[in-house]
Amino acid sequence: MFAYLVKRVFQAIAVMFVISLIAFAIQGNLGDPLRELVGQSVSEEVRQQLRDELGLNDSFLKQYLRFAGNALQGDLGTSYFFKEPALDVIMKKLPATLELVLGATIIIIGLSIPLGVYTAIKPDTILSRVIMGLSIVGISIPVFLTAILMIFVFSVTYGWFPSFGRGDVVHVWGYWETNFATADGWMHIILPSIALASIMLPLFVRLIRAEMMEVLQSEYVKYAVAKGIRPWRIYFVHALKNTLLPVITVGGVQIGTMVAYTILTETVFQWPGMGFMFLEAVNRVDTPLIVAYLIVVGFIFVVTNTIVDLIYGLVNPTVNLARMGA
């Protein structure tokens, strides 16, 4: 375990270096940040002076080394629009995004396991065919269209749920404010969570179904049936445990991916999280905030993948973590 963690730390450093290099390299193609800072009425002489002050006229290598040195000290730059450290801006938006991802994850886990197991146990029933048909539809529909349809039906037509914002939130600690402490907060987070979950839920249902059907054909399951063990125990204790091993691997990566997918969901629902902030930063050519966002999301991916590998090793002790990290 220790050897594996050491290897993953070095791998994480290498991955973060590549992410930071790519993120920093693309900022020159996003537009001129001075256009948003000073407008069109400022003379070219003043523009050049501002570019010198911001270090925009320095070579790429010099700019990157300065950025990397500051990043190692926790300074990812200052947002041109918010006039405060980019990392602080992201940390203020991060709780909203993580709570949205948490809500979607709860929906995915709560529905995909029973639906996947049921469609594997009874693949020929009408209900199973309906579930699999809906999963194909769910995979085919983009998240922004799902979100718009949900707003039209449940907010505009019936008025059951609010269509934008976080509603009433409760301060917990530091930058963290939660939706889960008030009824209004719950009402605001339901539709965005369902919309975000619609991306991954069909995938997980089909994955669990496929893995479960394969496990049910294994010898130890046939032996358990022959011994007369109750069916529910065979399905949900013996078979499900081995079914979830590949699901954990795929699931951890996909849950990390949902952090990036929140851009569309947060934009449609005007959810004040990192995704909505990133899209506004692109429109404003707020390059320090864009670069900081990409680095933070990359860091979340690295941490998520490491945790998933550790969980996989705990669930399946036969896995050699040191060899996985090689």
N, C-alpha and C positions, 0 to 999 in steps of 0.2 A: 504493500500500500504506500509506504513512504517513497520507494523508488518511483512508483507510478506518479505520485504527486510532484516529485522533483522534475520528472520529464514533462509533465503537463505544464508546470510553471514556465519552463524554458520554451515549450511550444507556444504557450500563450503570449510570451514576450515577442516571439518571432511573428506571430499572427498580428498582434497589435501594432508592431512596427510596419508591417505591410499595409494594414488598414489605414494607419495614420499617413503613410506616404501617398497612398492612392487618394485619400480624402483631401490631403493638402494639395495634391497635383491638380485636381479637377476644379479647384476654386477659381483658377485663372480663366476658365471657360464659362463662368456663370454670369459674367457681366462686370461692369465697373461699379464698385461699391460707392464711389464718390458721387455718383449720380443720385443715389438715395440720400446721401449725407448732406450735400450742399445744393442740390437742384441744378438748374440750367443757367442761372443768372450769374454764377461766379466766374471770374476771368480764368483763363488758362494758367496764368502765373500763380494764382492762388491755389488752383488745383494741383499743380506740380509741387508747390510747397507742402500741401497736405499729404500728397503721396510720399514725399520724403519723410515727413513726420511719422507716417504710418508704416514706413519701411516697405512700401509697395514697389519702389523702384530698385530695391536690392535684387540680387540674383536669387534664383530659386533655391539653390543650396544654402545660401546665407539665411533666407527667410525660413527654410525648413529647420535648420539647425537652431535658430532662435526659437521657433515654435516648439521643437522637441525639448529643448532645455527648459522652457517654461512649463511644458506639459508634465515633465517629470516632477515639477514642484506643485502640480495641481492647477496650473493656470493654463486654460485652453483658449485664452484670448478674451477680448471684451466685445460684447455685442454692439454693433453700430447703432441698432435701433433702440434697444433697451438701456444702453449706456451703463451696463453692469456686466460683471464676469459671465461669460457664456455658460460656464458650468453651473453657476447659481440659477440662471434662467432655466436650464434643463432640469435641475433638481426640483424647482418649483412645479414643473409640468410633469415630472416623472410619476408621482403618486397617482395622478388621474389615469395615466396610461397603464400602469401596473394593475390598478383596480379593475380597469376595463378588461385586461388580459385575464385577470383572476376570475372575473365573472364569466367570461367566455370559456375558460378552462373547466370551471365547475359544471357548466352546461354540457360540454363535450364529454367529460368523464361520466357524468350522471346519466347521459342518454346513450352514448356509444357502446358501453359495456353491456347493458341489458339488451339493447337492440341487436348488437353484433352476435351475442350468445344465442338469442332467440332465433335469428335468421340462420344460424349454423345448425341448431338443434332441429328446427322444423323448416327446412329450406323450401318445401313444396306447398306450404300454406299460402292462402291469399294474402294474409297480413305480411308475410315475409316478402312476397313479390311486390307488394305496395311499398314496403320500406326500401327495398333495393331499387325500385323505380324512382322513388323520391330522392334517393342518394345520388342517382345519376343526374337528376334535375338540379340538385343542390351543388354538385361539382361544376355544372355547366353555367350557372348563373353567377356573374361577378358580384362582389360584395357590395359595391356602391348601388347596384340595381336592387339588390335585396333590401338594403337600407332605405332606399327611396320608396319602394313598395310598402315596407312596414310603416313608414311615416304616413304615407297616404291612407293606409287602411286603419291603423291603430291610433294615429294622432289626429289626422284631418277628418276622416270619415266618422269614426266613433268617439274620438276624444278620450280614449282610455289612458294613454300615456303621453307625457310631454315629448316634444320633438327635438329639443336642443338643450345644451347646457348640462351642468352637473346638479343643479338644484341646491337644496340645503346640505351643506357639508359641515363636519365637526372637526375642529383642529385636534390632532392627536399628539404630534411631537415634531419639532423642527419644521420642515416644509410639508410634512404629511397632513393632508386633510382627507377624511374618508366619507364616502357615500353611504357606507353600510351602517351608519349610526342613526340615520333618520329615515322615516317612511318616504319622504319626498326624494331623498337621495336614492333609495331603492327604485322608486318609480322612474327616475331619470336614467338609471344604469341598465334597466332591463332590456330595452330595445337595442341599444348599442352592443350589449353583450351577445344578444341573440344574433344580430347581424354579423358580428365578428366570428362567432362560433360557426356560422353557416359555411365558412370557408373550409374548416377542418373536420366538422362533424361527419359529413358523408365519407370522407377519407378514412376516418377511424372506424366507422361502422363496417365498411367493406374490409378493412385490414383485420379487425378482430374476427369477423365472420370467416375470412379465408384461413387465418391461423387456427381458429377453433375447429373448423372442419378437418384440417390436417391433423391436429392433435387427437381428435376423436377417432381417427383411424389407427392410432398407435397401439402397440401391443399391451401397454400397461393399462390403458383405458378398457380394452376388451377384457383383460384379466379382472379389472375392478367390476365390470358388469357381470362377469361369470361368478364372482364371489357374492353377488347379490347386494352390493353397496347401493344405497339409495341414489337415484338418478341426480337429484339436486346436488348431492355431495360430490358426485363424479364430475358434474359440469362446473360447479362454482368453486370447488376446492382443488381437485386434482388437475383437471384439464385447464381451467382458467389461469392457474399460476404459470404454466408453461406457455400459454397463449400470450400472456402479457409481456414476456421477455422481449420479443421484437417490437411490440407496441411501445414499450418504454423507450427504446432507442429512437424510433421514429417520432414518438410523441414529444420527447425532450427537444429535438431539433425543431419540430413544427411549432411548439409553444414559443420557442425563441423567435421563430419567424413571425409569429403573430404580433410581436412588438413592432416589426416593420410594417406589417399589414394594417396597423391601426391608422395609418395616414389617411386612407380612404374613408374608413368608418368615422374617425374623428372629424373629418372635413364635412361629411354629410350631416352629422349630428351636432356640429359645432362644439365638439367635446374638447375642453381646454387642456389637452395633453401634449405629449412630445410630437406626435404625428402632425397635428394641426399647426403647432409651432414651427415645425420643419417646413411645411408648405408655405407658410407666411414668410419664413426666412428666405426661401428661394425666390419668392416674388419681390422681396426687398433687397436681394443680393447681399444679405447679411452673412458674409462668408465665414467669419469666426464662429457664428452660431451653427452654420451648416456643418463645418468641419467637426465641431464639438459633438454635434448630434451623431454623426457617422461613427465617431470614435466610441461614444457611450453605447450605441447600439451594438457595435462590434464587440465591446467588452461584455455586454450582456450575453451575446452568443457564446463567447468563449467560456464564461462562467457556467452557463446553462449546459453546454456540452460536457464540461468536466463533472458537474453534479450528476448528469444522466449516467455517465460511465461509472461513477461511484455507486449509484443506486443499482445499476445493472449487476455490478459485482456483488452487492449485498443480497440481491434477489437470487442470483445464480452463483453460488460460491465456487463452482467449477471453472469460472472465467478467470484467466490469468491477467490481472490488471497490468502488471509490469509488461507483459507481452503486448497488450492492447495499446499501451502508450508508446511502443517502439515504432 
